[in-house]
Amino acid sequence: MGAIEVNFDGLVGPTHNYGGLAQGNVASQRNGHLLANPREAALQGLAKMKLLFDLGYPQGVLPPQLRPDLASLRRLGFTGSDAEVLAEAARQAMPLLAASSSASSMWVANAATVTPSADSGDGRVHFTPANLNCAFHRSLEHPTTGRVLAAMFGAPQHFAHHPALPPVAQFGDEGAANHTRLCRAAGSPGVELFVYGRSAFSGQGPTPQRYPARQTLEASQAVARLHGLSAAGVVFAQQNPHVIDQGVFHNDVIAVGHEQVLFYHQDAFLDSPRVLAELAEKLAARGGCLQPIEVPRSELPVEAAVGSYLFNSQLLSRGAGGMLLLVPRECREHAQVWAWLQALLAAGGPIAEVRVVDLRQSMRNGGGPACLRLRVELNAQEMAAMNQGVMMTATLYRQLVAWVHRHYRDRLGEADLADPQLLRESCTALDELTTLLRLGAVYPFQ
């Protein structure tokens, strides 16, 4: 049965701010405490969704989460009314208020790991929300993520939902940001590449010294088991610890794959020859032919990849043949990266077109085009069974743009997080959004 890949992009939330919370994310730490523009951020994300929709790609929407997360602040000992909790947190522990107010759920590449029915043991699409336990502000996300995904993909005969892995260091799971699926074509059996930073139990291999390795081998193995994947359809690869220490906190900052193409930096993996050989062998056994595009360190250093987010781009099949690479504006502004991309196009090959999108608000927090989307491959029956209210249309785009203009502020700083009115604005906005997207009650206040 034929299938299509749907990109579900995360809507930027009303509390979008620059808290500098993500250790190892160079952009996030560099831009911490700048004034943010939530309205512009949300509109930039919607413009990317509309661009792909207009180009003919199926495009869905994932809603933001409620922030500030007062329930988490109360678990940490802050008491009283909502306004009192916010005021006390701001006075006693501003970093905790910033963390509980983070709009990081916008980067839905971290929302979950998804296995299509063509690969799973029971012929259903499987979802496992990521526990994201490497950072407090992200560890708050998975309960709501699970409810949202269940509201979007509710038919149990087609969709299987698993709880997040245990929230301990041994099972650190960062979702699809460390997971890539390769296949001959959509709908055909594929090979799922799980990239990890460290082994929690065996202690095998070197580890980064400066920044944390967020994904563990054991977490990747657990997700593969939960999704019923066979050994013939899985490759586990360790991320190069030296690039983690240079700001490559997820694999999708140094590699991106789609169908038979793997676009990656020479230093992405600890043992690239082995990884490429195993991928090629297993993909060939499933009717495919791996097309690797390696970027040599001699032509583009890791620093250039991190500074431009070249590999945090979206790789999409074109109806006209070849592939489209959707890159952030920062690639156009980085002379070395842009020259390399022009040379890539001139040389021919799988990537036939490059388009630029402006995601400056997201990029300042360390999230590019690939961070903002979760890929879900669906066949015709699965597509018909999912919640159609979250699928982008021209009408929904206009409604969401108007919704953003009604509810979002055009500037937000750290001090604004303690404003009780911001919480009320967020609740009002999200309550209206669930009606627009036909999601039902997915937030604790509903």
C-alpha positions, -999 to +999 in steps of 0.1 A: +000+000+000+014+034-009+024+059+018+034+095+023+056+112+047+039+140+067+058+167+084+042+178+117+056+212+127+055+225+163+037+258+168+059+282+188+042+289+221+032+323+236+061+322+262+089+319+236+119+334+253+157+331+254+165+315+287+199+300+277+188+267+293+203+241+270+238+230+280+257+220+249+234+241+226+258+269+215+232+292+201+209+288+231+237+296+255+251+325+234+217+342+231+205+337+266+185+366+281+180+385+249+145+399+243+124+375+223+095+381+199+069+353+204+046+366+177+074+368+151+086+333+161+052+318+156+046+335+123+080+324+110+072+288+119+038+291+102+054+306+071+076+275+068+046+252+071+027+272+045+057+272+021+058+234+022+020+231+020+021+253-011+048+231-026+025+201-023+039+185+008+014+171+034+019+193+064+005+190+099+006+211+131+015+202+167+003+226+194+025+242+220+024+232+256+010+253+285+037+275+301+045+285+327+041+250+342+028+259+376+022+223+386+060+217+383+068+248+404+043+236+430+061+202+431+093+222+439+077+238+469+062+271+457+028+277+472-002+300+471-022+314+442-009+313+407+003+349+410+020+341+443+038+310+429+051+331+399+062+359+421+080+336+446+097+316+419+109+349+402+122+361+436+138+329+449+148+309+418+144+327+385+162+298+366+134+275+377+107+300+365+126+303+332+127+265+328+091+261+336+082+288+311+103+275+282+086+271+248+111+243+239+082+219+229+082+238+196+111+216+186+090+185+179+119+166+164+124+158+202+087+150+208+089+113+201+104+085+180+080+073+153+081+039+135+059+035+104+037+004+100+060-009+072+087-015+098+069-024+130+063-059+142+025-055+144+019-034+113+009-003+132+025+031+135+043+033+168+050+065+189+072+068+220+074+103+235+110+112+245+116+116+282+142+144+275+155+139+310+189+156+303+174+190+311+147+200+335+128+223+312+125+196+285+117+167+309+084+185+316+071+179+281+064+142+276+031+139+295+014+165+273+032+152+242+017+118+248-018+132+252-015+153+221-002+124+200-030+102+212-055+129+203-040+132+168-036+095+162-064+078+181-074+047+162-058+018+181-061-006+151-036+017+133-016+035+160+003+023+191+013+047+218+039+039+244+048+058+276+081+076+278+111+056+290+119+057+327+131+093+335+167+083+346+201+090+331+205+054+319+176+058+295+181+094+283+160+096+252+159+127+228+134+113+202+136+117+165+165+142+167+187+111+171+167+089+148+167+086+110+148+063+087+161+052+053+141+033+028+138+026-010+106+047-011+077+057+012+057+027+021+085+002+017+103-015+046+132+006+058+162+007+080+161+028+112+193+045+123+195+052+160+224+075+170+235+076+207+261+096+226+270+071+252+264+036+266+250+039+301+257+003+313+285-010+293+307+021+293+319+012+258+336+039+237+348+074+244+325+101+258+324+139+254+343+159+280+327+193+277+290+188+271+266+159+280+259+131+257+221+131+259+210+099+241+220+065+255+224+033+236+201+016+261+173+041+254+176+035+216+175-002+221+145+000+243+126+021+217+135-004+190+121-032+211+089-014+219+083-007+182+089-043+173+118-037+150+138-066+137+176-067+139+177-066+101+160-032+101+180-014+127+215+002+129+229+016+162+257+042+157+276+062+183+279+099+177+314+113+176+321+127+211+343+154+197+315+169+177+292+168+208+318+189+225+316+214+196+279+219+201+264+190+182+240+181+210+217+160+186+225+140+156+202+162+135+228+190+139+253+170+119+233+146+097+200+143+079+185+114+059+155+108+037+146+077+017+179+065+003+200+097+009+221+103+040+236+138+041+262+139+068+295+155+080+326+134+079+329+136+117+293+128+125+298+093+137+325+076+158+331+049+132+316+062+099+330+034+076+312+008+098+280+028+100+279+034+063+287-002+055+260-016+078+234+009+065+242+000+029+240-037+035+207-036+054+191-011+030+201-033+000+185-063+017+152-042+017+155-032-020+172+001-015+206+016-025+222+039+000+232+073-015+257+089+010+266+126+007+296+132+029+308+167+037+345+166+043+360+184+073+386+199+049+358+217+030+335+226+059+346+223+095+322+213+122+322+249+135+306+260+102+280+232+104+270+243+139+271+280+131+249+277+100+228+246+110+234+232+075+225+197+086+195+208+106+177+213+072+148+194+058+154+169+030+123+163+009+116+143-023+105+164-052+079+154-077+102+167-105+129+143-093+159+148-070+155+162-035+149+196-020+171+208+009+152+234+030+179+254+048+178+282+074+187+317+064+219+314+083+232+290+056+227+318+030+246+343+052+276+319+059+298+325+028+317+292+031+285+271+036+266+289+008+295+284-016+297+247-007+259+243-014+262+260-048+291+236-057+269+207-046+241+218-069+264+224-098+279+189-094+246+172-097+235+143-075+205+135-053+200+171-040+187+191-069+173+223-052+180+244-021+155+268-006+160+292+022+136+300+051+138+326+078+135+311+113+157+336+131+137+335+163+140+298+166+176+297+155+186+320+183+176+293+207+193+266+186+165+251+166+164+250+128+140+236+101+146+200+111+141+207+149+107+221+142+092+190+125+083+155+134+081+131+105+053+105+104+049+081+074+013+071+069-004+049+044-039+058+030-058+040+057-037+056+085-040+090+070-078+087+069-079+075+105-059+103+120-074+136+133-078+157+101-081+189+121-043+192+126-036+191+088-026+223+072-050+239+047-052+275+033-081+281+056-063+268+087-032+288+079-052+320+078-070+311+111-037+303+128-021+336+117-051+355+130-049+334+162-012+344+167-020+381+162-048+379+187-029+362+215+009+366+212+031+394+225+057+410+203+084+411+230+091+390+260+120+391+285+129+373+316+110+396+339+077+391+319+076+354+329+064+364+364+034+383+350+002+364+359-014+379+328+010+360+306-003+327+320-040+338+315-031+348+279-016+314+273-045+295+287-069+315+266-049+310+235-044+273+239-081+267+248-090+284+215-063+264+196-076+230+206-110+240+191-093+251+158-073+218+156-102+197+169-080+181+196-104+180+225-090+185+261-053+179+261-041+205+286-044+201+324-066+232+327-093+220+303 
